[in-house]
């Protein structure tokens, strides 16, 4: 999930990493807010050089992410998590640092709220997708799909599946059995950036529905068979994906239209998105 936060009429690009469970902030944007420098990039380069000479580990641990620049292009940008950013702010002489610290605290507080009350996370997610131009109908399916995905990964965790690598392999098998493509192949099919584009954010209603069916079926099969460990859950993943794949092929045969579409939602106005969704999901 990515977002652009507003602070005193200026924008700070942010990125939420579900793997690390952390927000990452574009450092040059923060510097622009705090210093009002005419060239925040140059300011950051000088600050980074000085801090490195001082042996500041925070600078060393900062890394880069591709983010959308002012010209709309994706560029590698130095980012920092909340802790790193707070430490960097202490090195920037600015009377604006204190309100920015309060703003960062608010971001963290909202995240803690979402952990305690998942409904808040869903509400904020809906608002984010709405702002991007997605239809209410699509948003509801996307949110439901996230809940089904969470239920599946929780089941895998309880059944001894190792996170990250094994999750990715099992997910790929569900997708392969459902659509005939792994997520990586699906991204190529839709001409998406593998690092920056979330595949499911570019799926049509039907693609989301069959994704949900494959994952929900996998959860049900794993439970009923009491699948334990990677191998048994791999069998369940293939079987769950096959349930969705058979349903997809049956629909395609009767409707005369493929479920998988090359359409995506990159830089498409809301009206066009609605038109594409309607075209992609309507029978001939």
Helices and strands as residue ranges (DSSP letters): E 2-7, E 10-17, E 22-26, H 27-35, H 40-53, H 57-61, E 63-68, E 74-81, H 82-89, H 97-116, H 118-132, H 136-158, H 165-179, H 183-189, G 199-202, H 205-225, H 229-255, H 270-281
